[in-house]
Amino acid sequence: TEQVDGAYNVSWNWNGSLLSTICKDGKVRVLDLRNAAKRIVGECAAHDLPEKASCITWAGEHRLLSAGFAKGSQRQLRVYDNRKLDRGAIATHNMDVSNGAMTLHYDNGTGVVF
């Protein structure tokens, strides 16, 4: 499987061994670019409205955070475990209704997302 229709956002993990992407085709993917035989090591559905901008970031060694949109233009946060990405999001939180895209920043030292 290859990347489809471009990526909204990409993020390297803390040691640069894996790259996460959130794409216009509505998928979250984790790639190991050093492995030519199997570059995509995991993928799952992202948010309900893939046509709207989304972003993704690593939160520690095995967690991914994404910000996107649910139906009704609700802004949505999702948490994924990159080791079990085929199971989808492990947590989802609907925020508010707005058309503005969110950006995510994770402070590894304090464990705070802002």
C-alpha positions in Angstrom: 0.0 0.0 0.0 1.3 3.5 -0.8 0.4 6.9 0.5 -2.9 8.1 -1.1 -3.8 11.6 -2.2 -1.2 13.4 -0.1 -0.6 14.0 3.6 -2.0 16.8 5.7 0.7 16.4 8.3 3.7 14.2 9.2 5.6 13.6 12.4 8.8 11.7 13.3 8.9 9.8 16.5 11.4 10.8 19.2 14.3 8.7 17.8 13.6 9.2 14.1 12.8 5.5 13.4 9.1 5.9 12.5 7.1 8.5 10.6 3.4 9.1 11.3 1.1 10.6 8.7 -2.5 11.7 8.5 -3.7 11.8 4.9 -6.5 13.2 2.7 -7.7 9.7 2.2 -8.8 9.6 5.9 -6.0 7.3 7.1 -3.5 7.5 9.9 -0.3 5.6 8.9 3.0 4.7 10.6 5.9 4.1 8.3 9.3 2.7 8.7 11.2 4.3 5.8 14.3 2.1 6.5 12.3 -1.1 5.7 12.0 -1.4 1.9 10.0 -4.6 2.1 7.2 -3.2 4.4 7.3 0.5 4.7 3.8 0.9 6.2 3.8 -0.8 9.6 0.3 0.2 10.6 -2.8 2.1 9.4 -6.3 2.9 10.5 -9.1 5.3 9.9 -8.5 8.9 11.1 -11.4 11.3 11.6 -15.0 11.3 10.2 -14.3 14.2 7.8 -11.1 13.5 5.9 -11.6 16.4 3.5 -10.9 18.8 6.3 -7.4 19.5 7.6 -6.0 17.3 10.3 -2.7 17.0 12.2 -0.8 14.3 14.0 2.0 14.2 16.6 3.8 11.6 18.7 3.1 11.7 22.4 5.8 9.6 24.0 7.2 6.3 22.6 4.0 4.5 21.5 1.2 7.1 21.5 0.0 9.2 18.6 -2.4 12.2 19.0 -4.4 13.5 16.1 -6.7 16.6 15.7 -9.4 16.6 13.0 -13.1 16.9 12.5 -16.1 14.7 13.4 -19.5 15.0 11.6 -21.2 18.3 12.2 -17.8 20.2 12.1 -17.0 19.2 15.7 -13.3 19.5 16.3 -12.0 16.1 17.5 -8.9 14.7 19.3 -8.0 11.1 19.0 -5.3 9.0 20.7 -3.7 5.9 19.1 -1.3 3.2 20.1 1.2 2.7 17.3 1.7 -0.9 18.2 -2.1 -1.6 17.8 -2.9 0.8 15.1 -5.1 -1.7 13.3 -7.6 -1.4 16.2 -8.2 2.3 15.6 -8.3 5.0 18.1 -8.1 4.1 21.8 -9.7 7.4 22.9 -11.8 10.1 21.2 -12.8 13.5 22.5 -15.1 15.9 20.7 -14.2 19.4 21.5 -16.4 22.2 20.1 -17.9 23.3 16.8 -15.7 25.4 14.6 -14.2 25.4 11.1 -10.7 26.3 12.3 -8.1 23.5 12.2 -6.2 22.7 15.4 -2.5 22.2 15.7 -0.9 19.9 18.3 2.2 20.2 20.4 3.4 17.6 22.9 5.9 18.4 25.7 7.6 15.1 26.4 9.2 16.5 29.6 5.8 17.4 31.2 3.5 15.1 29.3 1.3 18.1 28.4 -0.5 18.6 25.1 -1.1 22.2 24.0 
